[in-house]
Amino acid sequence: MSTRTKLEALGYGVSARELERFQRDYNRMAPKRLLPLTGRFDAPTAKAVELLYQAREMFVLVRDGEG
């Protein structure tokens, strides 16, 4: 499965706006901002998608305010 497909499985699109939304949500997981809000599918964003796809159930709970 490609990283972009994983991003879509996490509930995000691949447009610049959707990538910024993913980057913003990803940064909510830590006490400090980890991922620049670029709106680009760059290497740090791809790495974040890979990490969160592995922990997607927990991420969705936190993102949606249920965790």
N, CA, C, O and CB atoms as a CASP TS submission, in Angstrom:
PFRMAT TS
TARGET T0000
AUTHOR 0000-0000-0000
METHOD Language model
MODEL 1
PARENT N/A
ATOM      1  N   MET     1       0.849  -1.170   0.000  1.00  0.00           N
ATOM      2  CA  MET     1       0.000   0.000   0.000  1.00  0.00           C
ATOM      3  C   MET     1       0.896   1.234   0.000  1.00  0.00           C
ATOM      4  O   MET     1       1.841   1.316   0.784  1.00  0.00           O
ATOM      5  CB  MET     1      -0.967  -0.003   1.221  1.00  0.00           C
ATOM      6  N   SER     2       0.605   2.183  -0.867  1.00  0.00           N
ATOM      7  CA  SER     2       1.429   3.392  -0.954  1.00  0.00           C
ATOM      8  C   SER     2       1.142   4.314   0.227  1.00  0.00           C
ATOM      9  O   SER     2       0.113   4.192   0.892  1.00  0.00           O
ATOM     10  CB  SER     2       1.174   4.134  -2.286  1.00  0.00           C
ATOM     11  N   THR     3       2.059   5.228   0.473  1.00  0.00           N
ATOM     12  CA  THR     3       1.889   6.183   1.567  1.00  0.00           C
ATOM     13  C   THR     3       0.671   7.062   1.324  1.00  0.00           C
ATOM     14  O   THR     3      -0.051   7.393   2.264  1.00  0.00           O
ATOM     15  CB  THR     3       3.147   7.050   1.730  1.00  0.00           C
ATOM     16  N   ARG     4       0.437   7.439   0.088  1.00  0.00           N
ATOM     17  CA  ARG     4      -0.740   8.255  -0.227  1.00  0.00           C
ATOM     18  C   ARG     4      -2.032   7.475   0.026  1.00  0.00           C
ATOM     19  O   ARG     4      -3.015   8.046   0.496  1.00  0.00           O
ATOM     20  CB  ARG     4      -0.688   8.729  -1.692  1.00  0.00           C
ATOM     21  N   THR     5      -2.036   6.200  -0.278  1.00  0.00           N
ATOM     22  CA  THR     5      -3.204   5.367   0.005  1.00  0.00           C
ATOM     23  C   THR     5      -3.420   5.264   1.510  1.00  0.00           C
ATOM     24  O   THR     5      -4.558   5.294   1.980  1.00  0.00           O
ATOM     25  CB  THR     5      -3.035   3.960  -0.613  1.00  0.00           C
ATOM     26  N   LYS     6      -2.343   5.145   2.259  1.00  0.00           N
ATOM     27  CA  LYS     6      -2.448   5.112   3.722  1.00  0.00           C
ATOM     28  C   LYS     6      -3.006   6.422   4.255  1.00  0.00           C
ATOM     29  O   LYS     6      -3.822   6.423   5.177  1.00  0.00           O
ATOM     30  CB  LYS     6      -1.079   4.828   4.356  1.00  0.00           C
ATOM     31  N   LEU     7      -2.568   7.539   3.679  1.00  0.00           N
ATOM     32  CA  LEU     7      -3.082   8.846   4.081  1.00  0.00           C
ATOM     33  C   LEU     7      -4.591   8.902   3.852  1.00  0.00           C
ATOM     34  O   LEU     7      -5.332   9.393   4.705  1.00  0.00           O
ATOM     35  CB  LEU     7      -2.370   9.979   3.299  1.00  0.00           C
ATOM     36  N   GLU     8      -5.038   8.411   2.727  1.00  0.00           N
ATOM     37  CA  GLU     8      -6.470   8.380   2.436  1.00  0.00           C
ATOM     38  C   GLU     8      -7.205   7.444   3.393  1.00  0.00           C
ATOM     39  O   GLU     8      -8.330   7.736   3.797  1.00  0.00           O
ATOM     40  CB  GLU     8      -6.711   7.946   0.985  1.00  0.00           C
ATOM     41  N   ALA     9      -6.585   6.327   3.757  1.00  0.00           N
ATOM     42  CA  ALA     9      -7.195   5.396   4.706  1.00  0.00           C
ATOM     43  C   ALA     9      -7.332   6.034   6.093  1.00  0.00           C
ATOM     44  O   ALA     9      -8.206   5.656   6.873  1.00  0.00           O
ATOM     45  CB  ALA     9      -6.364   4.105   4.796  1.00  0.00           C
ATOM     46  N   LEU    10      -6.459   7.004   6.392  1.00  0.00           N
ATOM     47  CA  LEU    10      -6.546   7.730   7.657  1.00  0.00           C
ATOM     48  C   LEU    10      -7.614   8.824   7.616  1.00  0.00           C
ATOM     49  O   LEU    10      -7.880   9.472   8.627  1.00  0.00           O
ATOM     50  CB  LEU    10      -5.194   8.340   8.001  1.00  0.00           C
ATOM     51  N   GLY    11      -8.224   9.026   6.451  1.00  0.00           N
ATOM     52  CA  GLY    11      -9.310   9.986   6.332  1.00  0.00           C
ATOM     53  C   GLY    11      -8.911  11.332   5.768  1.00  0.00           C
ATOM     54  O   GLY    11      -9.618  12.318   5.974  1.00  0.00           O
ATOM     55  N   TYR    12      -7.796  11.397   5.063  1.00  0.00           N
ATOM     56  CA  TYR    12      -7.305  12.646   4.482  1.00  0.00           C
ATOM     57  C   TYR    12      -7.156  12.500   2.982  1.00  0.00           C
ATOM     58  O   TYR    12      -6.932  11.405   2.468  1.00  0.00           O
ATOM     59  CB  TYR    12      -5.966  13.055   5.114  1.00  0.00           C
ATOM     60  N   GLY    13      -7.284  13.622   2.284  1.00  0.00           N
ATOM     61  CA  GLY    13      -7.022  13.652   0.859  1.00  0.00           C
ATOM     62  C   GLY    13      -5.565  14.015   0.622  1.00  0.00           C
ATOM     63  O   GLY    13      -4.768  14.072   1.558  1.00  0.00           O
ATOM     64  N   VAL    14      -5.224  14.259  -0.635  1.00  0.00           N
ATOM     65  CA  VAL    14      -3.838  14.572  -0.975  1.00  0.00           C
ATOM     66  C   VAL    14      -3.662  16.003  -1.480  1.00  0.00           C
ATOM     67  O   VAL    14      -2.584  16.361  -1.954  1.00  0.00           O
ATOM     68  CB  VAL    14      -3.338  13.605  -2.019  1.00  0.00           C
ATOM     69  N   SER    15      -4.703  16.817  -1.382  1.00  0.00           N
ATOM     70  CA  SER    15      -4.572  18.223  -1.768  1.00  0.00           C
ATOM     71  C   SER    15      -3.746  18.958  -0.719  1.00  0.00           C
ATOM     72  O   SER    15      -3.545  18.452   0.385  1.00  0.00           O
ATOM     73  CB  SER    15      -5.969  18.889  -1.935  1.00  0.00           C
ATOM     74  N   ALA    16      -3.269  20.147  -1.063  1.00  0.00           N
ATOM     75  CA  ALA    16      -2.477  20.942  -0.123  1.00  0.00           C
ATOM     76  C   ALA    16      -3.276  21.206   1.158  1.00  0.00           C
ATOM     77  O   ALA    16      -2.723  21.123   2.255  1.00  0.00           O
ATOM     78  CB  ALA    16      -2.044  22.281  -0.774  1.00  0.00           C
ATOM     79  N   ARG    17      -4.535  21.515   1.035  1.00  0.00           N
ATOM     80  CA  ARG    17      -5.371  21.782   2.217  1.00  0.00           C
ATOM     81  C   ARG    17      -5.498  20.542   3.105  1.00  0.00           C
ATOM     82  O   ARG    17      -5.412  20.641   4.329  1.00  0.00           O
ATOM     83  CB  ARG    17      -6.769  22.261   1.784  1.00  0.00           C
ATOM     84  N   GLU    18      -5.701  19.388   2.493  1.00  0.00           N
ATOM     85  CA  GLU    18      -5.810  18.146   3.258  1.00  0.00           C
ATOM     86  C   GLU    18      -4.481  17.771   3.912  1.00  0.00           C
ATOM     87  O   GLU    18      -4.453  17.270   5.036  1.00  0.00           O
ATOM     88  CB  GLU    18      -6.285  17.009   2.353  1.00  0.00           C
ATOM     89  N   LEU    19      -3.382  18.017   3.199  1.00  0.00           N
ATOM     90  CA  LEU    19      -2.072  17.733   3.794  1.00  0.00           C
ATOM     91  C   LEU    19      -1.822  18.636   4.989  1.00  0.00           C
ATOM     92  O   LEU    19      -1.273  18.180   5.992  1.00  0.00           O
ATOM     93  CB  LEU    19      -0.951  17.909   2.754  1.00  0.00           C
ATOM     94  N   GLU    20      -2.206  19.895   4.913  1.00  0.00           N
ATOM     95  CA  GLU    20      -2.074  20.793   6.059  1.00  0.00           C
ATOM     96  C   GLU    20      -2.943  20.313   7.220  1.00  0.00           C
ATOM     97  O   GLU    20      -2.535  20.387   8.379  1.00  0.00           O
ATOM     98  CB  GLU    20      -2.458  22.232   5.664  1.00  0.00           C
ATOM     99  N   ARG    21      -4.143  19.820   6.905  1.00  0.00           N
ATOM    100  CA  ARG    21      -5.028  19.301   7.957  1.00  0.00           C
ATOM    101  C   ARG    21      -4.382  18.097   8.636  1.00  0.00           C
ATOM    102  O   ARG    21      -4.420  17.986   9.862  1.00  0.00           O
ATOM    103  CB  ARG    21      -6.412  18.911   7.372  1.00  0.00           C
ATOM    104  N   PHE    22      -3.785  17.188   7.847  1.00  0.00           N
ATOM    105  CA  PHE    22      -3.077  16.049   8.422  1.00  0.00           C
ATOM    106  C   PHE    22      -1.911  16.530   9.275  1.00  0.00           C
ATOM    107  O   PHE    22      -1.732  16.066  10.401  1.00  0.00           O
ATOM    108  CB  PHE    22      -2.579  15.103   7.314  1.00  0.00           C
ATOM    109  N   GLN    23      -1.120  17.453   8.747  1.00  0.00           N
ATOM    110  CA  GLN    23       0.046  17.952   9.476  1.00  0.00           C
ATOM    111  C   GLN    23      -0.381  18.600  10.794  1.00  0.00           C
ATOM    112  O   GLN    23       0.273  18.404  11.819  1.00  0.00           O
ATOM    113  CB  GLN    23       0.830  18.962   8.614  1.00  0.00           C
ATOM    114  N   ARG    24      -1.456  19.357  10.774  1.00  0.00           N
ATOM    115  CA  ARG    24      -1.960  19.994  11.994  1.00  0.00           C
ATOM    116  C   ARG    24      -2.417  18.937  13.007  1.00  0.00           C
ATOM    117  O   ARG    24      -2.076  19.019  14.187  1.00  0.00           O
ATOM    118  CB  ARG    24      -3.127  20.955  11.660  1.00  0.00           C
ATOM    119  N   ASP    25      -3.182  17.953  12.549  1.00  0.00           N
ATOM    120  CA  ASP    25      -3.650  16.893  13.442  1.00  0.00           C
ATOM    121  C   ASP    25      -2.484  16.085  13.997  1.00  0.00           C
ATOM    122  O   ASP    25      -2.485  15.717  15.172  1.00  0.00           O
ATOM    123  CB  ASP    25      -4.625  15.969  12.709  1.00  0.00           C
ATOM    124  N   TYR    26      -1.499  15.811  13.164  1.00  0.00           N
ATOM    125  CA  TYR    26      -0.311  15.080  13.613  1.00  0.00           C
ATOM    126  C   TYR    26       0.389  15.848  14.729  1.00  0.00           C
ATOM    127  O   TYR    26       0.826  15.251  15.713  1.00  0.00           O
ATOM    128  CB  TYR    26       0.661  14.839  12.436  1.00  0.00           C
ATOM    129  N   ASN    27       0.495  17.147  14.584  1.00  0.00           N
ATOM    130  CA  ASN    27       1.170  17.965  15.588  1.00  0.00           C
ATOM    131  C   ASN    27       0.415  18.013  16.908  1.00  0.00           C
ATOM    132  O   ASN    27       1.011  18.321  17.940  1.00  0.00           O
ATOM    133  CB  ASN    27       1.361  19.365  15.065  1.00  0.00           C
ATOM    134  N   ARG    28      -0.872  17.719  16.903  1.00  0.00           N
ATOM    135  CA  ARG    28      -1.645  17.674  18.149  1.00  0.00           C
ATOM    136  C   ARG    28      -1.257  16.483  19.013  1.00  0.00           C
ATOM    137  O   ARG    28      -1.606  16.439  20.192  1.00  0.00           O
ATOM    138  CB  ARG    28      -3.137  17.621  17.843  1.00  0.00           C
ATOM    139  N   MET    29      -0.548  15.525  18.452  1.00  0.00           N
ATOM    140  CA  MET    29      -0.179  14.314  19.181  1.00  0.00           C
ATOM    141  C   MET    29       0.987  14.537  20.149  1.00  0.00           C
ATOM    142  O   MET    29       1.201  13.719  21.044  1.00  0.00           O
ATOM    143  CB  MET    29       0.179  13.218  18.201  1.00  0.00           C
ATOM    144  N   ALA    30       1.725  15.602  19.991  1.00  0.00           N
ATOM    145  CA  ALA    30       2.934  15.810  20.801  1.00  0.00           C
ATOM    146  C   ALA    30       2.874  17.168  21.492  1.00  0.00           C
ATOM    147  O   ALA    30       2.112  18.046  21.087  1.00  0.00           O
ATOM    148  CB  ALA    30       4.209  15.709  19.923  1.00  0.00           C
ATOM    149  N   PRO    31       3.678  17.335  22.533  1.00  0.00           N
ATOM    150  CA  PRO    31       3.677  18.617  23.244  1.00  0.00           C
ATOM    151  C   PRO    31       4.297  19.764  22.441  1.00  0.00           C
ATOM    152  O   PRO    31       4.092  20.931  22.776  1.00  0.00           O
ATOM    153  CB  PRO    31       4.418  18.468  24.547  1.00  0.00           C
ATOM    154  N   LYS    32       5.037  19.453  21.405  1.00  0.00           N
ATOM    155  CA  LYS    32       5.592  20.505  20.553  1.00  0.00           C
ATOM    156  C   LYS    32       5.321  20.158  19.096  1.00  0.00           C
ATOM    157  O   LYS    32       5.097  18.997  18.753  1.00  0.00           O
ATOM    158  CB  LYS    32       7.119  20.685  20.802  1.00  0.00           C
ATOM    159  N   ARG    33       5.344  21.174  18.249  1.00  0.00           N
ATOM    160  CA  ARG    33       5.084  20.947  16.827  1.00  0.00           C
ATOM    161  C   ARG    33       6.217  20.145  16.219  1.00  0.00           C
ATOM    162  O   ARG    33       7.385  20.519  16.323  1.00  0.00           O
ATOM    163  CB  ARG    33       4.908  22.284  16.076  1.00  0.00           C
ATOM    164  N   LEU    34       5.864  19.043  15.587  1.00  0.00           N
ATOM    165  CA  LEU    34       6.849  18.146  15.002  1.00  0.00           C
ATOM    166  C   LEU    34       6.949  18.257  13.494  1.00  0.00           C
ATOM    167  O   LEU    34       7.984  17.947  12.904  1.00  0.00           O
ATOM    168  CB  LEU    34       6.528  16.745  15.370  1.00  0.00           C
ATOM    169  N   LEU    35       5.882  18.695  12.882  1.00  0.00           N
ATOM    170  CA  LEU    35       5.781  18.643  11.430  1.00  0.00           C
ATOM    171  C   LEU    35       5.428  20.023  10.886  1.00  0.00           C
ATOM    172  O   LEU    35       4.386  20.569  11.249  1.00  0.00           O
ATOM    173  CB  LEU    35       4.731  17.600  10.991  1.00  0.00           C
ATOM    174  N   PRO    36       6.264  20.603  10.027  1.00  0.00           N
ATOM    175  CA  PRO    36       5.940  21.910   9.453  1.00  0.00           C
ATOM    176  C   PRO    36       4.649  21.849   8.632  1.00  0.00           C
ATOM    177  O   PRO    36       4.383  20.857   7.954  1.00  0.00           O
ATOM    178  CB  PRO    36       7.101  22.409   8.576  1.00  0.00           C
ATOM    179  N   LEU    37       3.858  22.909   8.699  1.00  0.00           N
ATOM    180  CA  LEU    37       2.623  22.983   7.924  1.00  0.00           C
ATOM    181  C   LEU    37       2.948  23.520   6.539  1.00  0.00           C
ATOM    182  O   LEU    37       2.861  24.722   6.289  1.00  0.00           O
ATOM    183  CB  LEU    37       1.563  23.879   8.633  1.00  0.00           C
ATOM    184  N   THR    38       3.322  22.620   5.647  1.00  0.00           N
ATOM    185  CA  THR    38       3.753  23.007   4.310  1.00  0.00           C
ATOM    186  C   THR    38       2.681  22.794   3.256  1.00  0.00           C
ATOM    187  O   THR    38       2.693  23.460   2.221  1.00  0.00           O
ATOM    188  CB  THR    38       4.982  22.241   3.931  1.00  0.00           C
ATOM    189  N   GLY    39       1.753  21.878   3.502  1.00  0.00           N
ATOM    190  CA  GLY    39       0.776  21.524   2.490  1.00  0.00           C
ATOM    191  C   GLY    39       1.374  20.707   1.360  1.00  0.00           C
ATOM    192  O   GLY    39       0.736  20.511   0.327  1.00  0.00           O
ATOM    193  N   ARG    40       2.608  20.226   1.552  1.00  0.00           N
ATOM    194  CA  ARG    40       3.285  19.414   0.536  1.00  0.00           C
ATOM    195  C   ARG    40       3.454  17.985   1.036  1.00  0.00           C
ATOM    196  O   ARG    40       3.565  17.742   2.238  1.00  0.00           O
ATOM    197  CB  ARG    40       4.660  20.023   0.173  1.00  0.00           C
ATOM    198  N   PHE    41       3.471  17.060   0.111  1.00  0.00           N
ATOM    199  CA  PHE    41       3.698  15.651   0.445  1.00  0.00           C
ATOM    200  C   PHE    41       5.209  15.416   0.412  1.00  0.00           C
ATOM    201  O   PHE    41       5.729  14.742  -0.477  1.00  0.00           O
ATOM    202  CB  PHE    41       2.937  14.681  -0.556  1.00  0.00           C
ATOM    203  N   ASP    42       5.902  15.991   1.407  1.00  0.00           N
ATOM    204  CA  ASP    42       7.359  15.909   1.468  1.00  0.00           C
ATOM    205  C   ASP    42       7.792  14.717   2.316  1.00  0.00           C
ATOM    206  O   ASP    42       6.952  13.986   2.843  1.00  0.00           O
ATOM    207  CB  ASP    42       7.951  17.213   2.036  1.00  0.00           C
ATOM    208  N   ALA    43       9.088  14.524   2.445  1.00  0.00           N
ATOM    209  CA  ALA    43       9.618  13.360   3.177  1.00  0.00           C
ATOM    210  C   ALA    43       9.161  13.326   4.636  1.00  0.00           C
ATOM    211  O   ALA    43       8.756  12.259   5.099  1.00  0.00           O
ATOM    212  CB  ALA    43      11.140  13.364   3.126  1.00  0.00           C
ATOM    213  N   PRO    44       9.202  14.447   5.397  1.00  0.00           N
ATOM    214  CA  PRO    44       8.723  14.379   6.782  1.00  0.00           C
ATOM    215  C   PRO    44       7.239  14.004   6.875  1.00  0.00           C
ATOM    216  O   PRO    44       6.837  13.274   7.781  1.00  0.00           O
ATOM    217  CB  PRO    44       8.954  15.714   7.474  1.00  0.00           C
ATOM    218  N   THR    45       6.425  14.508   5.932  1.00  0.00           N
ATOM    219  CA  THR    45       5.004  14.166   5.945  1.00  0.00           C
ATOM    220  C   THR    45       4.807  12.694   5.620  1.00  0.00           C
ATOM    221  O   THR    45       3.991  12.031   6.260  1.00  0.00           O
ATOM    222  CB  THR    45       4.226  15.038   4.948  1.00  0.00           C
ATOM    223  N   ALA    46       5.528  12.171   4.648  1.00  0.00           N
ATOM    224  CA  ALA    46       5.427  10.746   4.312  1.00  0.00           C
ATOM    225  C   ALA    46       5.810   9.873   5.495  1.00  0.00           C
ATOM    226  O   ALA    46       5.163   8.860   5.760  1.00  0.00           O
ATOM    227  CB  ALA    46       6.315  10.413   3.111  1.00  0.00           C
ATOM    228  N   LYS    47       6.865  10.264   6.210  1.00  0.00           N
ATOM    229  CA  LYS    47       7.292   9.497   7.382  1.00  0.00           C
ATOM    230  C   LYS    47       6.210   9.537   8.465  1.00  0.00           C
ATOM    231  O   LYS    47       5.937   8.522   9.107  1.00  0.00           O
ATOM    232  CB  LYS    47       8.632  10.048   7.936  1.00  0.00           C
ATOM    233  N   ALA    48       5.597  10.700   8.668  1.00  0.00           N
ATOM    234  CA  ALA    48       4.527  10.823   9.659  1.00  0.00           C
ATOM    235  C   ALA    48       3.332   9.953   9.282  1.00  0.00           C
ATOM    236  O   ALA    48       2.723   9.328  10.150  1.00  0.00           O
ATOM    237  CB  ALA    48       4.089  12.288   9.798  1.00  0.00           C
ATOM    238  N   VAL    49       2.992   9.910   7.994  1.00  0.00           N
ATOM    239  CA  VAL    49       1.885   9.058   7.539  1.00  0.00           C
ATOM    240  C   VAL    49       2.197   7.599   7.856  1.00  0.00           C
ATOM    241  O   VAL    49       1.343   6.877   8.371  1.00  0.00           O
ATOM    242  CB  VAL    49       1.631   9.242   6.014  1.00  0.00           C
ATOM    243  N   GLU    50       3.405   7.169   7.551  1.00  0.00           N
ATOM    244  CA  GLU    50       3.791   5.781   7.827  1.00  0.00           C
ATOM    245  C   GLU    50       3.659   5.453   9.315  1.00  0.00           C
ATOM    246  O   GLU    50       3.122   4.406   9.676  1.00  0.00           O
ATOM    247  CB  GLU    50       5.233   5.526   7.360  1.00  0.00           C
ATOM    248  N   LEU    51       4.149   6.348  10.178  1.00  0.00           N
ATOM    249  CA  LEU    51       4.071   6.115  11.625  1.00  0.00           C
ATOM    250  C   LEU    51       2.634   6.072  12.115  1.00  0.00           C
ATOM    251  O   LEU    51       2.261   5.188  12.886  1.00  0.00           O
ATOM    252  CB  LEU    51       4.833   7.195  12.375  1.00  0.00           C
ATOM    253  N   LEU    52       1.832   7.022  11.668  1.00  0.00           N
ATOM    254  CA  LEU    52       0.457   7.077  12.138  1.00  0.00           C
ATOM    255  C   LEU    52      -0.409   5.989  11.541  1.00  0.00           C
ATOM    256  O   LEU    52      -1.374   5.555  12.170  1.00  0.00           O
ATOM    257  CB  LEU    52      -0.134   8.412  11.827  1.00  0.00           C
ATOM    258  N   TYR    53      -0.088   5.543  10.351  1.00  0.00           N
ATOM    259  CA  TYR    53      -0.871   4.448   9.780  1.00  0.00           C
ATOM    260  C   TYR    53      -0.724   3.203  10.650  1.00  0.00           C
ATOM    261  O   TYR    53      -1.678   2.447  10.828  1.00  0.00           O
ATOM    262  CB  TYR    53      -0.426   4.151   8.324  1.00  0.00           C
ATOM    263  N   GLN    54       0.466   2.997  11.186  1.00  0.00           N
ATOM    264  CA  GLN    54       0.683   1.842  12.060  1.00  0.00           C
ATOM    265  C   GLN    54      -0.098   1.966  13.367  1.00  0.00           C
ATOM    266  O   GLN    54      -0.510   0.961  13.946  1.00  0.00           O
ATOM    267  CB  GLN    54       2.171   1.682  12.360  1.00  0.00           C
ATOM    268  N   ALA    55      -0.300   3.196  13.826  1.00  0.00           N
ATOM    269  CA  ALA    55      -1.016   3.432  15.085  1.00  0.00           C
ATOM    270  C   ALA    55      -2.349   4.139  14.810  1.00  0.00           C
ATOM    271  O   ALA    55      -2.792   4.953  15.620  1.00  0.00           O
ATOM    272  CB  ALA    55      -0.146   4.277  16.060  1.00  0.00           C
ATOM    273  N   ARG    56      -2.988   3.839  13.683  1.00  0.00           N
ATOM    274  CA  ARG    56      -4.143   4.591  13.217  1.00  0.00           C
ATOM    275  C   ARG    56      -5.328   4.577  14.165  1.00  0.00           C
ATOM    276  O   ARG    56      -6.021   5.589  14.273  1.00  0.00           O
ATOM    277  CB  ARG    56      -4.569   4.067  11.912  1.00  0.00           C
ATOM    278  N   GLU    57      -5.590   3.489  14.846  1.00  0.00           N
ATOM    279  CA  GLU    57      -6.748   3.453  15.736  1.00  0.00           C
ATOM    280  C   GLU    57      -6.590   4.451  16.876  1.00  0.00           C
ATOM    281  O   GLU    57      -7.535   5.164  17.212  1.00  0.00           O
ATOM    282  CB  GLU    57      -6.949   2.041  16.295  1.00  0.00           C
ATOM    283  N   MET    58      -5.410   4.506  17.468  1.00  0.00           N
ATOM    284  CA  MET    58      -5.151   5.456  18.538  1.00  0.00           C
ATOM    285  C   MET    58      -5.208   6.889  17.993  1.00  0.00           C
ATOM    286  O   MET    58      -5.795   7.769  18.624  1.00  0.00           O
ATOM    287  CB  MET    58      -3.777   5.175  19.192  1.00  0.00           C
ATOM    288  N   PHE    59      -4.603   7.124  16.828  1.00  0.00           N
ATOM    289  CA  PHE    59      -4.576   8.452  16.240  1.00  0.00           C
ATOM    290  C   PHE    59      -5.989   8.965  15.990  1.00  0.00           C
ATOM    291  O   PHE    59      -6.285  10.120  16.297  1.00  0.00           O
ATOM    292  CB  PHE    59      -3.779   8.441  14.940  1.00  0.00           C
ATOM    293  N   VAL    60      -6.857   8.138  15.446  1.00  0.00           N
ATOM    294  CA  VAL    60      -8.229   8.554  15.160  1.00  0.00           C
ATOM    295  C   VAL    60      -8.951   8.915  16.453  1.00  0.00           C
ATOM    296  O   VAL    60      -9.705   9.888  16.481  1.00  0.00           O
ATOM    297  CB  VAL    60      -8.992   7.442  14.413  1.00  0.00           C
ATOM    298  N   LEU    61      -8.740   8.159  17.512  1.00  0.00           N
ATOM    299  CA  LEU    61      -9.367   8.472  18.795  1.00  0.00           C
ATOM    300  C   LEU    61      -8.905   9.829  19.317  1.00  0.00           C
ATOM    301  O   LEU    61      -9.722  10.632  19.768  1.00  0.00           O
ATOM    302  CB  LEU    61      -9.053   7.380  19.822  1.00  0.00           C
ATOM    303  N   VAL    62      -7.615  10.085  19.258  1.00  0.00           N
ATOM    304  CA  VAL    62      -7.076  11.357  19.739  1.00  0.00           C
ATOM    305  C   VAL    62      -7.551  12.505  18.846  1.00  0.00           C
ATOM    306  O   VAL    62      -7.989  13.544  19.339  1.00  0.00           O
ATOM    307  CB  VAL    62      -5.528  11.312  19.783  1.00  0.00           C
ATOM    308  N   ARG    63      -7.462  12.310  17.549  1.00  0.00           N
ATOM    309  CA  ARG    63      -7.871  13.344  16.593  1.00  0.00           C
ATOM    310  C   ARG    63      -9.329  13.738  16.784  1.00  0.00           C
ATOM    311  O   ARG    63      -9.683  14.915  16.712  1.00  0.00           O
ATOM    312  CB  ARG    63      -7.649  12.862  15.163  1.00  0.00           C
ATOM    313  N   ASP    64     -10.163  12.743  17.026  1.00  0.00           N
ATOM    314  CA  ASP    64     -11.591  13.001  17.141  1.00  0.00           C
ATOM    315  C   ASP    64     -12.031  13.329  18.567  1.00  0.00           C
ATOM    316  O   ASP    64     -13.224  13.458  18.839  1.00  0.00           O
ATOM    317  CB  ASP    64     -12.356  11.812  16.642  1.00  0.00           C
ATOM    318  N   GLY    65     -11.051  13.465  19.486  1.00  0.00           N
ATOM    319  CA  GLY    65     -11.362  13.873  20.845  1.00  0.00           C
ATOM    320  C   GLY    65     -11.941  12.787  21.718  1.00  0.00           C
ATOM    321  O   GLY    65     -12.591  13.084  22.721  1.00  0.00           O
ATOM    322  N   GLU    66     -11.722  11.552  21.367  1.00  0.00           N
ATOM    323  CA  GLU    66     -12.259  10.441  22.136  1.00  0.00           C
ATOM    324  C   GLU    66     -11.215   9.735  22.970  1.00  0.00           C
ATOM    325  O   GLU    66     -11.542   8.802  23.704  1.00  0.00           O
ATOM    326  CB  GLU    66     -12.904   9.464  21.224  1.00  0.00           C
ATOM    327  N   GLY    67      -9.958  10.158  22.874  1.00  0.00           N
ATOM    328  CA  GLY    67      -8.877   9.477  23.574  1.00  0.00           C
ATOM    329  C   GLY    67      -8.251  10.297  24.645  1.00  0.00           C
ATOM    330  O   GLY    67      -7.325   9.837  25.312  1.00  0.00           O
TER
END
